[in-house]
Amino acid sequence: MAYILFLDESGNDLKMSPYEVTAGVAIEDRNVWPLIRAIHLLEENIFGRRYSLGDNELKAKKILKRKTYRLAAQLPPIEHEERRQLAKACLDDGVNITKRHLTALAQAKLAFVEGLLEIVGKFRCKAFASIVSKEFNANDTPEFLRKDFVYLFERYYYFLEEKRDEPAGLIVFDETEKSHSQRLIQQIENYFKKTTKGRIRSNLLIPEPLFVHSDLTTGVQIADIIAYIISWGMRLKGMNDESKRDELEHLVELVKSLRYRTVREVEMGENREIWSITFVQ
């Protein structure tokens, strides 16, 4: 048995997003394909077709932007079947559309994200994330793995450690620039080979990550949505930012329900509650 942690980042340029978030969703290997099939069925049920086929991509910054909420609210909620027909027509032909078409598509996008997070929960997947602010000192060098990644891998290791039969943990990243991916591979390798905690955790975590295209990989698309919701909507202790979008609150609660929690002993026998989504300072 193995778990696959699909990872993606949101706000890594910190030009628009209030926080940089590296988020992931851990899926048991036997559930990956059933989960993907369930999400594909959800797309067809909500949009009348696969939204992500063709030029459309289920990127959170597109389907959860403020404009989507504004368009969704310009008319009362549209009944499901009519909404699906209008949303499909809007996706199939973006020319001959009306205000009702645009409203239906916006409402469908929000319904899809809510349904997706509910499906992820039903398959007992867990969300992991490390959040950093604009002031975070990344110490990003070719030799050292960033602190936020260390925290994320630590919590993934705790999650695996508590599973029966100690399953292997795979790590899958969204592919970016080749030089960035190569540097990250080197940092991860150094962490798992040259640090004491890293060597211990390599017993469960496979130190060499896989890289995929996000638009072709459902697991990474889920991670992208979770990362975006956390960056714009979730506020943990120490996160004081006025750019929080209150309209995301319902989705934030769904993400919170996907967290993993454990209690670990720290210095001098003190026990500490540890969550899989954390703000790193």
N, C-alpha and C positions, 0 to 999 in steps of 0.2 A: 504494500500500500504506500501511496505517496500523496503529498499535497503540493499543489502548484500555486505559487504566489505571483499573480499577474500585477505588475507595477506600472504606474504612470505618474507624471508630474503635472502640476498646475501652478501657473504663476511663477515659473522659474526665472523669468526676466524681471519680475517685480515692477514692471512699468504700469500695469493696469491692476493686477491682483493685489490685495492687501497682504496676503501671506503666500509664501512658497510652500507647497504641500507635495510630498512624495507619498502616494497612497497605493494600497494594494488590496486585492481580494484573494483569500486563500480558499481554493476549491479542491476537494478530494478528487483524486484522479478518476475514480469510477463515476463521478457526478459531472465531469466536464461536458461531455457530449449531451447528456440529458438536460443540463442547464442551458446549453446553447440552443438546443431544440425548443425548449420552453420559451426562450427569449425571441426566437424567430417566429413562433406561433403568436406571441404577444404583439410583435410588430404587425403581423398580418391582421390580427384582431383589431388593433387600434387604428392602423393606417390603411387597411384594405390591401396592403402589399408590403413587401420588404422595403422599409425606409432606406436602409443602408446600401441598397443596390444602386448601381449607376454612380452619379456624381455626388449623391448625398452621403454624409458621414455623420454618425451619431456622436458628434463632439459636444461636450457639455457647454462650451462657450458659445455654441450656436443654438442649441435647443433650450438652454436655460437662461439665456440672456434676458435683460430687463424688457426688451421689446416683446419677447414671447409672452411674458406675464401681462404686459399692457394690451396686446392684441387679444389674449384669452379673456380679458375682463371687459372688452368693449361690447359684448353681448351676453345675455344670460347663458348658463350651461346648455349646450346642445345635446339632444338625446343621442345615445351611443351610435345607433345604426346610421342616422343622418350624418353625424360627425365623421364616421368612418368613410362614408361615400364622398363627403365634401373634401376630407383630407386627402383621399386618394386622387380625386380630380385635381386638387391643387398640386400634388406631386407629379401627376402625369402630364399636366398642361399648366404651366405657370403663367400663361398669357390671359386666358379668358376666365379670370377669377373675380369674385366679388368680396365684399367685406365679410360676408358670412363664411365664405371659403377660408379666408385668412384666420378668422376667429376659430373655426373648427380645427384647422391645422395646429394652431397654437395650443388649444385645449387638448388636442390629441398628444402633442409633445409632452405636456405636463403629466397627462395620464400615463403615458408610456414610461416615463422615469419612475413614477410612483409604483407602477406595476413591476418594473424591472427590479427595484429594490426589495419589493415583497417576495419576488421569486428567489432572489439571492438568499433571503432569510429562510425560505422554505427548504432550500437545499443545504442549510446549516453551514453556509460559508461565513467567513469572518473577515472583517475589514481591519486593516492596519494602516497607520499613517504617522508620519513625522511632520510637524508643522514648524516652520521657522519664520521669523519676521525679517523686515528689511535691514535691521541692525545686526542680524546674526553674523557672527564671525565664522565663516565657513572653514577657514584653514584649508582651502581646497588646493592641495598640491598633488603632484603625480604619485607621491609615496603613501599618503594617508587617506583612509576612508573617512568621509565627513561624519561628524558626530550624529547628525540626524539619521544617516543610514545605519550607523552602529545601533542606535536605539531601536530602529525598525527591525533589524535582523535579530536583535536580542529578544524582542517580544515574539517574533515568529518562532524563534528557537524554544521559548517557554511554551508556546502553544503546541509545538510538536512533541516536546518532552512529556507533556501531560496526556498524550494519546497512547493508546495501547499499542504494543509492538513497535514503538518508536519509528514511525514512518519517515521516509526520506522527504526532504523539503527542496523542491525545485524553485528557482527564481527566474521569472520571465520579465524582461524590460521592453518598453517601447523603444524601437531603434531610432536613434537620432544621428547626428553627425558621426562619421566613423572615428574621428580623432577623440570625440567625447566618449564614445562607447569603449574604445581601446583603453583610455585612461581609467574609466570606471572598472573595467575588467582587472587592470593592474592593481588598483586600490583594493578591490575585493580580494584578490589573490594574496596581497600582502597582509590584509587583516586576518584571513583564515590560516595563513601559513606562519606569520611572524609575531602574532600576539597570543598570549596564553588563552584568553577567552575565545578568540577566534579559532584556535586549534581544537578546543573543547567543542565548540558549536559546529565544527565541520563534521562531527560524528553524525549529525542529523541534517545539516544544511549542505547541499552540494555547492561547493564554492564557485563553480564556473556558471555564470548566468547565461540564459538564452536571450536573443534579441529578435523581435518580430516587428512587423508593420502593424501599427495600431488600427488602421482602417480595415485590416483583414483578420483581426483577432478579437473575438468577443470579450475575452477576459480582460484585455487591456482597455477596451472601451468602457467596461464596468468600472475599472480603476480610475479612469479619466473622469467619469461622472462623480464618483465618490470624492475624488481630490477637489473638484470644482466646488461641490457643495460644502466641503469642509472649509476651503479657502474663503468663500464668500458668506457662509452662513453659520458655521460652528464657532463658538467662542468659549475656550477653556480658560482656566485660571492663568492670569498674566497676559491674556490677549485682549488688549483694549484698543479697539479700532472702530471708528465711526462709520466705516464703509460696510458694515454688516447689513446684509439684505434680509429684512424680516420676512419677506414673502417666501423665503426658502425654509422657514422654520419647520414645516411639516416634513420636508425631505430630510432635514437635519435629524429629526427624531427617528426616522427610519434608518439613517446611517448609524446613529447611536445604538440602535438595537442590534447592529451587526458587530459591535465591539467584542473583543475577547478580554476577559478580566482574570487576573490571578493575584495571589498573595505570596510574596517572597520575603525571605529573611534578609535583612541588610545588616549594617554594622551593629555590633553589641547585642545581637539577638533580637533586634527590633523588626517587627513584621511591617511590610508596606504593601498597600494596594497598588497594583500596576495595571494600567489599561493599554490596549493595543493602539489607541490613538492618543498621541501625546504632543504637547507643545515643548519644543526644545529651545532652551535659552543659553 
